[in-house]
Amino acid sequence: MNSLTKRTVPKLIVLLLAASLLAVAGAACGGGDDEADTTATTVPAATDPPQATDALPTPSDDGDEPPVHEEDEVAFDAASATITVDGDDSDWAGIEGATVSLEQIEIPEGVDWDEPGALEPINVVLKVASDTDNIYVLMEVPDDYDFVADDANLSAALAVMFLIDPAAGPHMGATDDDLEVGLGMVDIWHWELGCAAGALSGGGDPGSGDDPDCNFDDEFATNPEEREDDGGGDEIVNAAAENSLSGVWAHTASASGAGAPGAWIFEMSRPLQTGDPQDAQLASGGTALMALAYFDADETATGWTDTGHLQSAEVGWIEVTLP
């Protein structure tokens, strides 16, 4: 996801015969399929929040390692549940999700974007649930605690994106081939932390996706350079714009102060159906196509940049089947 918000003849006959014999032997021993299975398996939810680390997850005590989906499709089933959005992830303890690798986008040659600070890829946990009325999203990010109330770039930030138009790509409506050409509209929940941990964020002025208090905005885009609040935009006038988003964040080490290692907990919700053409309209039994982004305040000395965020677009759309 992107926001402005990612490589001699006799001897030859003998070698070919040897390779053929090895292939036959492998098949006789039960060799694998020709193509790798790119569908993500679900991962059991942990009862404790994830611990901060810059490395890939290590195997658990029983020897099982959570699946990490790099350059593969990610797909899993959402849970049927009603979640209390309060920044406490205990509601999600028995719910399965997926571990998704986020990495910086490679800016194509010829695209005039600012050069970001370097960040290593990280693995985040994504869980989704829904009931008859709402969709609930949990994103857990292992990273140190950075929150400065009056400077969003020195605080962590995130975005969750949903497909609206079928042709839109996971790079804010574009694809890797040309990031400056939009192929369709996407729905973006864009959260720059303007309120403290535990505060309810979201909601906005009538007819707008803007959240003036906590900066959890309901936005749309058709390409990485044209992100707007619902109801806004240079050419689109949307009388149905609304912002029913709600979110609460927490950090497992916030009590220890700036820079303390731990994990971010971002808990979010929105009605399945909003009637807003700049929102993805979701339904029970349907599929939500999602993408993720995380903005790390440690990217540069002055915080995160628009081009430097970590994102899931390199693995394509995350496919979540709603109950």
Backbone hydrogen bonds, N-H to C=O, Kabsch-Sander energy under -0.5 kcal/mol:
donor,donor_aa,acceptor,acceptor_aa,energy
3,S,306,D,-0.6
4,L,224,P,-1.6
12,L,8,T,-1.8
13,I,9,V,-2.2
14,V,10,P,-2.1
15,L,11,K,-2.2
16,L,12,L,-2.4
17,L,13,I,-2.4
18,A,14,V,-2.3
19,A,15,L,-2.4
20,S,16,L,-2.1
21,L,17,L,-2.2
22,L,18,A,-2.1
23,A,19,A,-2.0
24,V,20,S,-2.2
25,A,21,L,-2.4
26,G,22,L,-2.5
27,A,23,A,-2.1
28,A,24,V,-2.1
29,C,25,A,-1.2
30,G,27,A,-1.6
31,G,26,G,-1.1
38,T,36,A,-0.6
43,V,97,G,-2.2
60,S,64,D,-2.7
63,G,60,S,-2.1
69,H,99,T,-1.0
70,E,68,V,-1.0
71,E,69,H,-0.6
74,V,317,W,-0.7
76,F,319,E,-2.1
78,A,321,T,-2.9
79,A,128,V,-2.2
81,A,79,A,-0.9
81,A,130,S,-1.5
83,I,81,A,-0.5
85,V,83,I,-0.7
86,D,84,T,-1.2
89,D,87,G,-0.6
91,D,88,D,-0.8
92,W,89,D,-1.6
93,A,90,S,-1.6
95,I,92,W,-2.0
97,G,43,V,-1.8
98,A,126,L,-2.2
99,T,67,P,-0.6
100,V,98,A,-0.6
100,V,124,V,-2.9
101,S,69,H,-0.8
102,L,122,I,-3.3
103,E,311,Q,-2.3
105,I,309,H,-0.6
107,I,105,I,-0.8
111,V,108,P,-1.9
112,D,110,G,-0.6
113,W,111,V,-1.8
122,I,102,L,-1.9
124,V,100,V,-2.8
125,V,140,E,-2.1
126,L,98,A,-2.7
126,L,124,V,-0.5
127,K,138,L,-2.3
129,A,136,Y,-2.3
130,S,79,A,-2.1
131,D,134,N,-1.9
135,I,270,R,-2.8
136,Y,129,A,-3.4
137,V,268,M,-2.4
138,L,127,K,-2.7
139,M,266,F,-2.3
140,E,125,V,-2.3
141,V,139,M,-0.5
141,V,264,W,-1.7
143,D,141,V,-0.8
143,D,262,G,-1.0
145,Y,260,A,-2.0
146,D,144,D,-0.6
151,D,148,V,-1.9
154,L,151,D,-1.4
155,S,152,A,-1.5
156,A,146,D,-1.7
157,A,295,F,-1.5
158,L,191,W,-2.0
159,A,293,A,-2.0
160,V,189,W,-1.9
161,M,291,A,-2.9
162,F,187,D,-2.9
163,L,289,L,-2.1
164,I,185,M,-1.5
165,D,185,M,-2.2
168,A,165,D,-1.8
169,G,173,G,-0.9
171,H,174,A,-2.1
172,M,170,P,-1.1
173,G,169,G,-2.3
174,A,171,H,-1.5
175,T,178,D,-0.7
178,D,175,T,-0.5
181,V,178,D,-1.4
182,G,180,E,-0.6
183,L,173,G,-2.5
184,G,222,T,-0.6
186,V,221,A,-2.5
187,D,162,F,-2.9
188,I,219,E,-2.9
189,W,160,V,-3.4
190,H,188,I,-0.8
190,H,217,D,-2.4
191,W,158,L,-2.8
191,W,189,W,-0.6
192,E,190,H,-0.6
192,E,215,N,-2.0
193,L,156,A,-0.9
193,L,191,W,-0.5
194,G,192,E,-1.2
194,G,214,C,-1.9
195,C,214,C,-0.5
198,G,249,W,-2.1
199,A,196,A,-1.8
201,S,199,A,-0.5
201,S,247,G,-3.4
205,D,210,D,-0.9
207,G,241,A,-0.7
208,S,205,D,-1.7
209,G,230,D,-1.6
215,N,211,D,-1.6
217,D,190,H,-2.7
217,D,215,N,-0.9
218,D,209,G,-2.7
219,E,188,I,-3.3
219,E,217,D,-0.7
220,F,228,E,-2.5
221,A,186,V,-1.7
222,T,226,E,-0.7
226,E,223,N,-1.8
228,E,220,F,-2.5
230,D,218,D,-2.7
232,G,229,D,-2.6
237,V,235,E,-0.5
238,N,231,G,-0.6
238,N,236,I,-0.6
239,A,237,V,-0.6
241,A,238,N,-1.5
246,S,269,S,-2.1
247,G,201,S,-1.9
248,V,267,E,-2.2
250,A,265,I,-1.9
252,T,263,A,-2.3
254,S,251,H,-1.5
256,S,253,A,-1.7
257,G,254,S,-1.1
259,G,145,Y,-3.5
260,A,257,G,-1.8
264,W,141,V,-3.1
265,I,250,A,-3.0
266,F,139,M,-2.3
266,F,264,W,-0.5
267,E,248,V,-2.1
267,E,265,I,-0.6
268,M,137,V,-2.7
269,S,246,S,-2.2
270,R,135,I,-1.8
272,L,133,D,-2.9
279,D,276,D,-2.2
282,L,272,L,-2.8
282,L,280,A,-0.6
285,G,322,L,-0.5
286,G,283,A,-2.2
288,A,320,V,-3.2
289,L,287,T,-0.5
290,M,288,A,-0.6
290,M,318,I,-2.8
291,A,161,M,-1.7
293,A,159,A,-1.9
294,Y,310,L,-3.0
295,F,157,A,-3.1
296,D,294,Y,-0.6
297,A,295,F,-0.6
299,E,296,D,-1.9
303,G,300,T,-1.6
304,W,153,N,-1.8
310,L,294,Y,-2.8
311,Q,103,E,-2.3
312,S,292,L,-2.2
315,V,312,S,-2.3
316,G,313,A,-1.8
318,I,290,M,-3.4
319,E,74,V,-3.0
319,E,317,W,-0.6
320,V,288,A,-2.7
320,V,318,I,-0.6
321,T,76,F,-1.9
321,T,319,E,-0.5
322,L,286,G,-3.0
322,L,320,V,-0.6
